[in-house]
Amino acid sequence: MVVPNLVTVLAICAGLTGIRLAFEQRIELAVAMVLLAAFLDGVDGRVARALKATSKFGAEMDSLADIVNFGVAPALVLYAFLLDGAGAPGWIAALLFAIACGLRLARFNVMDHDPNRAAGWRGGYFVGVPAPAGAMLVLLPAYLSFLGVEHGAVFTGLSSAFTLLVACLLVSRVPIWSGKNIGRVRGDMVMPLILLIVFYVLLLINYPWHTMSVTALAYLAFIPVSWRLYRRREASEQTAGPA
């Protein structure tokens, strides 16, 4: 039981260290630490299940860590780097993102313990953008800045608006495909999948901000596709129901 809780604590340490680095103007390292915190916070539950070390204490610890790593840390890092240039609107955007993340996590916990939660194919969709994805998305202006985009008044204003957009996506009811219902991977797809993952990791190591920018933009483009697939599946189910 120590290992998954240790991963959670290390995630909190990474997120808080990212905040410190941001206020020291070591921004690239700060963003990297926040992304590391989000990654560790996203895998600690899987580590616990793999080791058969789940516990109520670990679940509560993970819930408390989520708001720091997915909400507070990204908001403060982005504010220290960019949003403070927009003045009060920038702070309002950062604050609303952190609050929206907390609301999203609370809703997830309630739905996760609901005995009447969606089953079947609907269980393969998130309600709204999940908190880890929100943390990755909201830092898109920082990725673009690392690629050379100037910090003008227009860019800081657009960054504040984008932060509000991500906050709205977190608390929205938009169905987002989670991939939970894929099941086992076919044997002939294992090797190509491994190569694809390795290729992505290599891109992330060698071109981190290019890769993160493309990943964030691809996820944003995937949201309406996921919503459309959900509605189409729902419509086909309603059509087949009376028959």
C-alpha positions as CSV (number, residue, x, y, z in Angstrom):
1,M,0.0,0.0,0.0
2,V,3.0,2.3,0.4
3,V,3.9,2.4,-3.3
4,P,0.7,4.0,-4.8
5,N,0.5,6.5,-1.9
6,L,4.1,7.4,-2.5
7,V,3.3,8.1,-6.2
8,T,0.5,10.4,-5.1
9,V,2.8,12.3,-2.7
10,L,5.5,12.6,-5.4
11,A,2.8,14.0,-7.7
12,I,1.9,16.7,-5.1
13,C,5.6,17.5,-4.7
14,A,6.0,17.9,-8.5
15,G,2.9,20.1,-8.8
16,L,4.0,22.4,-5.9
17,T,7.5,22.5,-7.2
18,G,6.2,23.6,-10.5
19,I,4.4,26.6,-8.8
20,R,7.7,27.6,-7.1
21,L,9.6,27.3,-10.4
22,A,7.0,29.5,-12.2
23,F,7.4,32.3,-9.7
24,E,11.2,32.0,-10.1
25,Q,10.6,32.5,-13.9
26,R,12.0,29.0,-14.7
27,I,8.9,28.5,-16.8
28,E,9.8,25.6,-19.1
29,L,10.8,23.5,-16.1
30,A,7.7,24.6,-14.2
31,V,5.4,23.4,-17.0
32,A,7.3,20.2,-17.2
33,M,6.9,19.6,-13.5
34,V,3.1,20.3,-13.7
35,L,2.8,17.8,-16.6
36,L,4.8,15.3,-14.6
37,A,2.5,15.8,-11.6
38,A,-0.5,15.3,-13.8
39,F,1.0,12.1,-15.2
40,L,1.9,10.7,-11.8
41,D,-1.5,11.6,-10.4
42,G,-3.2,9.9,-13.4
43,V,-1.3,6.6,-12.9
44,D,-1.3,6.2,-9.1
45,G,-4.8,4.6,-9.1
46,R,-3.7,2.1,-11.8
47,V,-0.6,1.3,-9.9
48,A,-2.7,0.6,-6.8
49,R,-5.1,-1.7,-8.7
50,A,-2.1,-3.5,-10.4
51,L,-0.5,-4.1,-7.0
52,K,-3.9,-4.9,-5.4
53,A,-3.1,-2.2,-2.9
54,T,-6.3,-0.1,-3.1
55,S,-7.6,1.5,0.1
56,K,-10.0,4.1,1.3
57,F,-7.0,6.2,2.5
58,G,-5.4,6.1,-0.9
59,A,-8.6,7.1,-2.6
60,E,-9.0,10.1,-0.3
61,M,-5.4,11.0,-0.8
62,D,-5.7,10.8,-4.5
63,S,-8.8,13.0,-4.5
64,L,-7.1,15.7,-2.5
65,A,-4.0,15.5,-4.8
66,D,-6.1,15.9,-7.9
67,I,-7.2,19.4,-7.1
68,V,-3.6,20.5,-6.6
69,N,-2.1,18.8,-9.6
70,F,-4.9,19.3,-12.1
71,G,-6.4,22.6,-10.9
72,V,-4.2,24.8,-8.7
73,A,-0.8,24.1,-10.1
74,P,-1.6,24.6,-13.9
75,A,-3.6,27.8,-13.0
76,L,-0.9,29.4,-11.0
77,V,1.9,28.4,-13.4
78,L,0.0,29.9,-16.3
79,Y,-0.9,33.0,-14.3
80,A,2.7,33.6,-13.3
81,F,3.9,33.2,-16.9
82,L,1.2,34.7,-19.0
83,L,-2.1,35.6,-17.5
84,D,-0.8,38.3,-15.1
85,G,-0.1,40.3,-18.2
86,A,-3.9,40.5,-18.7
87,G,-4.4,42.0,-15.3
88,A,-7.6,41.2,-13.3
89,P,-9.2,39.2,-16.2
90,G,-6.2,36.9,-16.2
91,W,-6.5,36.2,-12.5
92,I,-10.2,35.7,-12.8
93,A,-9.6,33.2,-15.6
94,A,-7.0,31.3,-13.6
95,L,-9.3,31.3,-10.5
96,L,-12.3,30.0,-12.5
97,F,-10.2,27.3,-14.0
98,A,-9.1,26.0,-10.6
99,I,-12.7,26.2,-9.3
100,A,-14.0,24.4,-12.4
101,C,-11.4,21.7,-11.9
102,G,-12.6,21.2,-8.3
103,L,-16.2,21.0,-9.4
104,R,-15.3,18.5,-12.2
105,L,-13.5,16.3,-9.7
106,A,-16.3,16.4,-7.2
107,R,-18.8,15.4,-9.9
108,F,-16.6,12.6,-11.0
109,N,-16.4,11.2,-7.4
110,V,-20.1,11.4,-7.0
111,M,-20.8,9.7,-10.3
112,D,-18.1,7.1,-9.6
113,H,-19.9,6.0,-6.4
114,D,-23.4,6.2,-7.9
115,P,-24.9,2.7,-8.2
116,N,-27.1,3.9,-11.1
117,R,-24.2,5.4,-13.1
118,A,-24.2,4.9,-16.9
119,A,-23.5,1.3,-18.0
120,G,-22.9,-0.3,-21.4
121,W,-21.5,1.8,-24.1
122,R,-22.3,5.0,-22.3
123,G,-19.9,3.9,-19.5
124,G,-17.1,4.4,-22.1
125,Y,-17.6,8.2,-22.1
126,F,-16.6,10.9,-19.7
127,V,-19.1,13.7,-18.8
128,G,-17.1,16.8,-19.7
129,V,-13.4,17.0,-20.3
130,P,-11.6,15.0,-17.6
131,A,-9.3,16.9,-15.2
132,P,-6.0,15.5,-16.4
133,A,-6.9,16.5,-20.0
134,G,-8.0,19.9,-18.8
135,A,-4.6,20.4,-17.1
136,M,-2.9,19.5,-20.4
137,L,-5.1,21.7,-22.5
138,V,-5.0,24.9,-20.4
139,L,-1.2,25.0,-20.8
140,L,-1.4,25.3,-24.6
141,P,-0.6,29.0,-24.5
142,A,2.6,28.2,-22.6
143,Y,3.6,25.5,-25.2
144,L,3.0,28.1,-28.0
145,S,5.1,30.6,-26.1
146,F,8.0,28.2,-25.9
147,L,7.8,27.9,-29.7
148,G,8.3,31.6,-30.2
149,V,4.8,33.2,-30.0
150,E,5.2,36.8,-28.6
151,H,3.6,37.8,-25.3
152,G,1.6,40.7,-26.6
153,A,-1.6,42.1,-25.2
154,V,-3.6,40.2,-27.8
155,F,-2.0,36.9,-26.9
156,T,-2.5,37.3,-23.2
157,G,-6.1,38.3,-23.7
158,L,-6.7,35.2,-25.9
159,S,-4.9,33.1,-23.4
160,S,-7.3,34.3,-20.7
161,A,-10.3,33.5,-22.9
162,F,-8.9,30.1,-23.7
163,T,-8.5,29.4,-20.0
164,L,-12.1,30.2,-19.5
165,L,-13.0,27.9,-22.4
166,V,-11.2,25.0,-20.9
167,A,-12.9,25.7,-17.5
168,C,-16.3,25.6,-19.3
169,L,-15.3,22.3,-21.0
170,L,-14.4,20.8,-17.6
171,V,-17.9,21.5,-16.1
172,S,-19.8,20.8,-19.3
173,R,-22.0,17.8,-20.1
174,V,-20.2,17.1,-23.3
175,P,-19.6,13.4,-23.8
176,I,-15.9,12.6,-24.2
177,W,-14.9,9.1,-25.3
178,S,-12.6,7.6,-22.7
179,G,-11.5,4.4,-24.4
180,K,-12.5,2.3,-21.3
181,N,-14.7,0.0,-23.4
182,I,-12.0,-1.0,-25.9
183,G,-11.2,-4.3,-24.1
184,R,-8.2,-6.4,-24.9
185,V,-5.9,-5.4,-27.8
186,R,-5.8,-7.9,-30.6
187,G,-2.6,-9.9,-30.9
188,D,-1.7,-8.5,-34.3
189,M,-2.1,-4.9,-33.0
190,V,0.3,-5.2,-30.0
191,M,3.5,-4.6,-31.8
192,P,2.2,-1.6,-33.9
193,L,0.7,-0.1,-30.7
194,I,4.0,-0.5,-28.9
195,L,5.9,1.2,-31.8
196,L,3.4,4.0,-31.9
197,I,3.7,4.7,-28.1
198,V,7.5,4.6,-28.4
199,F,7.4,7.0,-31.4
200,Y,5.2,9.4,-29.4
201,V,7.5,9.2,-26.4
202,L,10.6,9.9,-28.6
203,L,8.8,12.9,-30.1
204,L,8.0,14.1,-26.6
205,I,11.6,13.8,-25.6
206,N,13.1,15.5,-28.7
207,Y,10.4,18.0,-29.5
208,P,8.4,18.4,-26.3
209,W,6.6,21.7,-26.9
210,H,5.8,20.9,-30.6
211,T,4.4,17.5,-29.5
212,M,2.4,18.9,-26.6
213,S,1.0,21.7,-28.8
214,V,-0.1,19.1,-31.5
215,T,-1.5,16.8,-28.7
216,A,-3.6,19.6,-27.2
217,L,-4.9,20.8,-30.6
218,A,-5.7,17.2,-31.6
219,Y,-7.6,16.7,-28.3
220,L,-9.6,19.9,-28.9
221,A,-10.5,18.7,-32.4
222,F,-11.5,15.3,-31.0
223,I,-14.1,16.8,-28.6
224,P,-16.7,17.6,-31.3
225,V,-16.0,14.3,-33.0
226,S,-16.6,12.5,-29.7
227,W,-19.8,14.4,-29.1
228,R,-21.1,13.6,-32.6
229,L,-20.3,9.9,-32.2
230,Y,-22.2,9.8,-28.9
231,R,-25.2,11.5,-30.4
232,R,-25.2,9.2,-33.4
233,R,-25.0,6.1,-31.1
234,E,-27.8,7.5,-28.9
235,A,-30.0,8.2,-31.9
236,S,-29.5,4.7,-33.4
237,E,-30.3,3.2,-30.0
238,Q,-33.6,5.2,-29.8
239,T,-34.5,4.2,-33.3
240,A,-33.9,0.6,-32.6
241,G,-35.7,0.7,-29.3
242,P,-39.4,0.6,-30.5
243,A,-38.6,-2.2,-32.9
